[in-house]
């Protein structure tokens, strides 16, 4: 679908969505809950919510964040079955999330792994937009819920956070009520959140693909990195996860004799070779 950027956002269905995950990094971690709310012409016209069974048990640190336990996901469906339904649900809509690059990274990978076509959405981030338009203590979702008197529901649960995210957008739109065109909103957001920027295996970037395969296989590789104490020298690392982000793509990896976790920006990785 082609979106007419001159039209108001209110001319299109808006779907706010959220993921709860087993960790911070795609490839290492998985989505364990997926929720979304669809808004069109002033009312909720659709809902999507499901727990998802991960391939590995959740750790106490995971559970403390969202309260989702291993017992809760024991009989949940698998992502491979639900991602197809989710892609159908979001088709031909404006897609919105709070800190959207995080959620888009996980969803994009799930789409790739299941050999589905990338969606046709225009993607927005309520965090980026709120930073430009709203004056609050900070722009964490729970802070915005409190300071803007929004309906919060249960914190760090996918559907409730999705609905809160939608309300944040509405508060932002009030600030630009004279021009709610998609063009204006994208100008405010500034950063390009297109699906192509989150692809890994279908990115056709051999460096990205090699690093991702190493992370999934849990094997060590040698890299030459333009930075740090061993600048431009070969160093062994063990990739853990990959984040594709408008502020710079990076891998999280274990390195050194103490296996300390560090961030390595992809643009600074000059060579990659298997050990």
C-alpha positions in Angstrom: 0.0 0.0 0.0 1.2 3.5 -0.8 0.6 6.1 1.9 -0.2 9.6 0.8 2.0 11.7 3.1 -0.1 14.8 2.5 -3.1 13.1 4.2 -3.8 13.3 7.9 -2.8 10.2 10.0 -6.4 10.0 10.9 -7.2 8.9 7.4 -5.5 5.6 8.0 -5.9 2.7 10.6 -3.3 3.1 13.4 -2.1 0.0 15.1 -0.1 0.4 18.3 1.8 -2.7 19.3 4.3 -3.9 21.9 6.5 -6.9 22.6 7.6 -8.5 25.8 10.8 -10.4 25.3 13.1 -12.9 27.1 16.0 -10.4 26.8 17.3 -7.3 25.2 18.9 -8.6 22.0 17.4 -10.2 18.9 19.0 -13.5 18.0 19.8 -14.2 21.6 16.3 -13.5 22.9 12.7 -14.1 21.8 9.3 -12.5 21.9 7.2 -14.0 24.7 4.2 -11.8 24.4 2.8 -9.8 21.5 -0.1 -7.3 21.8 -1.6 -4.7 19.6 -4.7 -2.4 19.3 -6.1 -1.1 16.1 -7.7 2.3 16.0 -9.7 3.9 13.1 -12.1 6.7 12.8 -12.2 7.4 16.6 -12.6 3.9 18.0 -10.9 0.6 18.7 -11.7 -1.7 15.8 -9.4 -4.6 16.5 -7.2 -6.3 19.2 -4.4 -8.8 19.1 -2.8 -10.4 22.1 -1.0 -13.6 22.7 1.7 -15.1 24.9 4.4 -17.1 23.0 6.4 -20.1 24.1 10.1 -19.5 24.0 12.7 -22.1 23.1 14.5 -21.7 26.4 13.3 -21.2 29.9 12.9 -17.6 31.2 15.4 -16.5 33.8 14.5 -14.8 37.1 15.9 -11.5 35.7 13.4 -11.8 32.7 10.5 -12.6 34.9 11.2 -9.6 37.3 10.7 -7.1 34.4 7.3 -8.3 33.0 6.0 -10.8 35.5 5.5 -13.4 32.8 6.5 -16.8 34.2 7.6 -20.1 32.6 4.3 -21.6 33.7 2.4 -18.9 31.9 4.1 -19.6 28.6 4.4 -23.4 28.9 1.3 -24.1 26.7 1.5 -20.9 24.7 1.6 -21.0 20.9 4.9 -20.7 19.0 5.9 -17.5 17.2 5.9 -19.3 13.8 2.2 -19.8 14.1 1.3 -16.3 15.5 3.5 -14.1 13.3 1.4 -14.9 10.2 -1.7 -13.8 12.0 0.1 -10.6 13.3 1.2 -9.7 9.8 -2.3 -10.1 8.5 -3.6 -7.9 11.4 -1.2 -5.0 10.7 -1.6 -5.0 6.9 -2.3 -1.6 5.3 -1.9 0.3 8.6 0.2 2.9 10.3 2.3 0.9 12.8 3.3 2.5 16.1 5.4 1.4 19.1 7.1 3.1 22.0 10.9 2.8 21.4 9.9 1.3 18.1 13.4 0.2 17.0 13.4 -2.4 19.8 10.1 -4.0 18.8 10.6 -3.7 15.1 14.0 -5.6 15.4 12.3 -8.6 17.1 9.3 -8.7 14.8 11.4 -8.2 11.6 13.6 -11.2 12.6 10.5 -13.3 13.3 9.1 -12.4 9.8 12.4 -13.3 8.2 12.8 -16.6 10.0 9.3 -17.7 8.8 10.0 -16.7 5.2 7.2 -14.1 5.1 7.2 -10.9 3.1 8.0 -7.7 4.9 4.9 -5.7 5.8 3.9 -2.5 4.0 3.5 -0.4 7.0 4.6 3.2 7.7 6.3 2.8 11.1 6.2 5.4 13.9 7.7 5.7 17.3 5.7 7.4 20.1 8.9 7.9 22.1 10.6 9.9 19.4 7.5 11.9 18.6 6.8 12.6 22.3 10.4 13.8 22.9 9.8 16.5 20.2 6.3 17.6 21.4 5.8 16.8 25.1 7.5 18.3 28.1 7.6 15.6 30.8 10.2 14.3 33.4 11.3 11.7 30.9 9.8 9.8 28.0 9.6 6.4 29.4 6.1 5.0 28.8 5.2 4.6 32.5 6.3 8.2 33.2 4.1 9.5 30.3 1.2 7.4 31.6 1.5 9.0 35.0 2.2 12.6 34.0 -0.3 12.7 31.2 -3.0 10.9 33.2 -3.4 8.1 30.6 -5.1 4.8 31.1 -2.1 2.6 32.0 -3.3 -0.9 32.7 -0.6 -3.4 33.8 2.9 -2.2 33.2 5.1 -4.2 30.9 2.3 -6.3 29.5 2.0 -6.1 25.7 -1.6 -5.2 25.1 -1.8 -2.6 28.0 1.4 -0.9 26.9 0.1 -0.9 23.3 -3.0 1.0 24.3 -0.9 3.4 26.4 1.3 4.0 23.4 -1.7 4.9 21.3 -2.8 7.4 23.9 0.7 9.0 23.9 0.3 9.6 20.1 -3.1 11.2 20.6 -1.5 13.6 23.2 1.2 14.5 20.6 -1.4 15.0 17.9 -3.1 17.6 20.0 0.1 19.7 19.9 0.0 19.7 16.1 -3.7 19.8 15.5 -3.3 22.3 12.7 -1.3 19.8 10.7 -1.5 16.1 11.4 -0.3 15.0 8.0 2.0 12.0 7.8 4.6 14.3 6.2 4.6 16.5 9.3 4.7 13.6 11.7 7.7 12.1 9.9 9.4 15.4 10.0 8.9 15.5 13.8 10.1 11.9 14.2 13.2 12.6 12.0 14.4 9.0 12.0 13.6 6.5 9.3 12.0 3.4 10.7 11.4 1.5 7.5 11.3 -2.3 7.7 14.3 -2.6 5.3 16.5 -1.0 8.1 15.7 -4.0 10.4 16.3 -6.9 8.1 19.2 -9.2 8.9 19.2 -12.4 6.7 17.5 -10.6 3.8 19.6 -7.5 4.1 22.1 -8.9 1.5 24.9 -7.5 3.7 27.3 -10.3 4.1 28.9 -8.8 7.3 25.5 -8.6 9.0 24.6 -12.2 7.9 27.9 -13.6 9.1 27.6 -12.0 12.5 24.0 -13.1 12.8 24.9 -16.7 11.9 27.7 -16.7 14.5 25.3 -15.4 17.1 22.7 -18.1 16.4 25.3 -20.9 16.3 27.0 -19.5 19.5 30.4 -19.6 17.9 33.4 -17.3 18.2 34.7 -15.2 15.3 37.7 -12.9 14.7 37.0 -9.3 13.8 39.1 -6.3 13.0 37.5 -3.4 14.9 38.2 0.3 14.3 38.1 1.3 17.9 39.0 0.3 21.5 42.3 -0.7 22.9 43.0 -3.2 20.1 42.1 -0.8 17.3 42.6 -2.3 13.9 44.0 -5.5 15.3 42.4 -9.0 15.1 40.4 -9.8 18.2 38.2 -12.8 19.0 34.6 -12.2 20.0 31.5 -14.3 20.5 28.4 -12.5 19.1 25.3 -12.8 21.4 22.7 -10.6 19.7 22.3 -7.9 17.0 20.5 -4.6 17.2 19.6 -2.7 14.1 19.0 0.9 15.1 18.8 4.4 13.5 21.5 5.5 15.8 23.9 2.8 14.7 23.6 -1.0 14.2 25.7 -3.0 16.7 26.3 -6.5 18.0 26.5 -7.4 21.6 29.3 -9.9 22.1 31.4 -11.6 24.8 35.1 -10.9 24.6 38.3 -11.2 26.6 39.3 -13.8 29.1 36.6 -12.7 31.5 33.9 -12.9 28.7 32.8 -9.4 29.4 29.8 -8.3 27.3 30.6 -5.3 25.0 28.9 -3.4 22.2 30.6 -3.4 18.7 29.2 -1.0 16.1 28.9 -2.7 12.7 30.2 0.3 10.8 33.5 0.0 12.8 33.9 -3.8 12.1 36.2 -3.9 9.1 36.7 -7.7 8.7 34.9 -10.8 10.0 36.3 -14.4 9.8 35.3 -17.6 11.5 37.7 -19.1 14.0 
